[in-house]
């Protein structure tokens, strides 16, 4: 994981970090990366804390920080993509507008579709209700549910087998022991 960049203070000069501060921040980022890899591979927070040699609160805080940073990055990317899509819709609307003003049926139809897309992008429409159904729109057959539950149980067993520290799972590659 990359070390987070700090923003420049509004008053002008960037405050320089001492080598000790930079080393401390790097160590924290490396610990967070290690904790995240262990958590993804199925380790419990308690087991990670014991393995790393830190408190449960530190593990929880590190995971929360990584999750928050990931969510912020995803939100920023989504906002940028939404802005690009809205700009494209604006261009398309501008292009068909003369025909809309003269009452061109195809242009009006296209405008309605563009506005529907804009409303979805902006979250203006109520979410569509979706239901899972079985064959012919009926109920999901019980045997299909049982088979699905069996597959889920099998997957859970496979995921937990060999990933907990007690079972001797190796630490994720690329991390130092400790």
C-alpha positions in Angstrom: 0.0 0.0 0.0 1.2 3.4 -0.8 2.0 5.9 1.9 -0.7 8.5 2.1 0.3 12.0 0.8 -0.4 14.9 3.0 -1.9 18.0 1.6 -0.1 21.3 1.7 -1.1 23.7 4.5 -3.1 26.6 3.2 -0.6 29.1 4.5 2.0 28.1 2.0 5.0 26.1 3.0 5.0 22.3 3.4 6.1 21.2 6.8 9.0 18.8 6.4 8.9 15.5 8.2 11.9 14.4 10.2 13.5 11.1 9.2 12.1 9.6 12.5 8.5 10.7 11.6 8.9 9.4 8.0 10.2 6.0 9.3 7.3 5.8 11.9 4.7 6.5 9.2 6.3 3.9 6.9 6.2 1.3 9.7 2.6 2.0 10.3 1.7 1.6 6.6 3.7 -1.6 6.5 1.9 -2.9 9.6 -1.5 -1.9 8.1 -0.7 -3.8 4.8 0.3 -6.9 6.8 -2.8 -6.7 9.0 -5.0 -6.3 5.9 -3.5 -9.3 4.1 -4.0 -11.5 7.2 -7.6 -10.3 7.6 -8.4 -10.9 3.9 -7.0 -14.4 4.2 -9.5 -15.2 7.0 -7.7 -14.5 10.2 -9.7 -13.1 13.1 -8.8 -9.7 14.6 -7.8 -11.4 17.9 -5.5 -13.8 16.1 -3.9 -11.0 14.0 -3.2 -9.0 17.2 -1.5 -12.0 18.8 0.5 -12.8 15.7 1.6 -9.2 15.1 2.2 -8.4 18.7 -0.1 -5.5 19.1 -3.5 -4.8 20.7 -6.9 -5.7 19.3 -7.7 -2.0 19.2 -4.6 -1.3 17.0 -5.7 -4.0 14.5 -9.2 -2.7 14.5 -8.1 0.9 14.1 -5.7 -0.1 11.2 -8.4 -2.0 9.4 -10.8 0.9 9.8 -8.2 3.3 8.5 -7.5 1.1 5.4 -11.3 0.7 4.8 -11.9 4.4 5.1 -9.1 5.3 2.7 -10.4 2.6 0.2 -13.9 4.0 0.5 -12.7 7.6 0.0 -10.8 6.5 -3.2 -13.8 4.6 -4.5 -16.1 7.6 -3.8 -13.7 10.0 -5.6 -13.5 7.7 -8.6 -17.3 7.4 -8.7 -17.7 11.1 -8.5 -15.3 11.7 -11.4 -17.0 9.0 -13.5 -20.5 10.5 -12.7 -19.3 14.0 -13.7 -17.9 12.6 -17.1 -21.2 10.8 -17.8 -23.3 13.9 -16.9 -21.1 16.1 -19.2 -21.6 13.6 -22.0 -25.4 13.7 -21.4 -25.2 17.5 -21.6 -23.5 17.4 -24.9 -26.0 14.9 -26.3 -28.9 17.0 -25.0 -27.4 20.1 -26.6 -27.0 18.3 -29.9 -30.7 17.2 -30.1 -32.2 20.3 -28.6 -33.0 22.1 -31.9 -35.0 19.1 -33.0 -36.7 18.9 -29.6 -37.8 22.5 -29.9 -39.4 21.9 -33.3 -41.3 18.9 -31.8 -39.3 16.1 -33.5 -40.8 12.9 -32.1 -37.5 11.0 -32.3 -35.6 13.8 -30.6 -38.2 14.1 -27.8 -38.0 10.3 -27.3 -34.2 10.5 -27.2 -34.4 13.4 -24.7 -36.6 11.4 -22.4 -34.1 8.5 -22.5 -31.2 10.9 -21.8 -33.1 12.4 -18.8 -33.9 8.9 -17.5 -30.2 8.2 -17.5 -29.4 11.5 -15.9 -32.0 10.7 -13.1 -30.4 7.3 -12.5 -26.9 8.8 -12.3 -28.1 11.4 -9.8 -30.1 8.9 -7.8 -33.3 10.8 -8.4 -35.3 7.6 -9.1 -36.6 5.2 -6.5 -34.7 2.0 -6.5 -36.3 -0.8 -8.5 -37.5 -3.7 -6.5 -35.9 -7.0 -7.5 -36.9 -10.5 -6.6 -35.2 -13.8 -7.1 -37.5 -16.4 -8.5 -37.4 -19.9 -9.7 -38.4 -21.4 -13.0 -41.3 -19.7 -14.8 -41.3 -16.8 -12.2 -42.4 -19.1 -9.4 -40.7 -19.9 -6.0 -37.2 -21.2 -5.8 -37.4 -25.0 -5.5 -36.4 -26.3 -2.0 -33.9 -28.7 -3.5 -32.2 -25.8 -5.3 -32.0 -23.9 -2.0 -30.6 -27.0 -0.2 -28.0 -27.5 -2.9 -27.0 -23.8 -2.7 -26.7 -24.0 1.1 -24.6 -27.1 0.8 -22.2 -25.3 -1.6 -22.0 -22.3 0.7 -21.2 -24.6 3.6 -18.5 -26.3 1.6 -17.0 -22.9 0.6 -17.0 -21.8 4.2 -15.2 -25.0 5.3 -12.6 -24.5 2.5 -12.1 -20.9 3.4 -11.6 -21.6 7.1 -9.5 -24.8 6.7 -5.9 -23.9 6.7 -6.3 -20.1 7.1 -6.5 -19.8 10.9 -3.2 -19.4 12.7 -3.9 -22.6 14.8 -4.0 -24.7 11.7 -0.5 -23.7 10.7 -1.4 -21.4 7.8 1.5 -19.5 6.4 1.5 -15.7 6.7 0.7 -14.0 3.4 3.6 -13.7 1.1 5.6 -10.5 1.0 5.4 -9.9 4.8 8.0 -10.3 7.4 7.5 -12.7 10.3 7.0 -11.2 13.7 
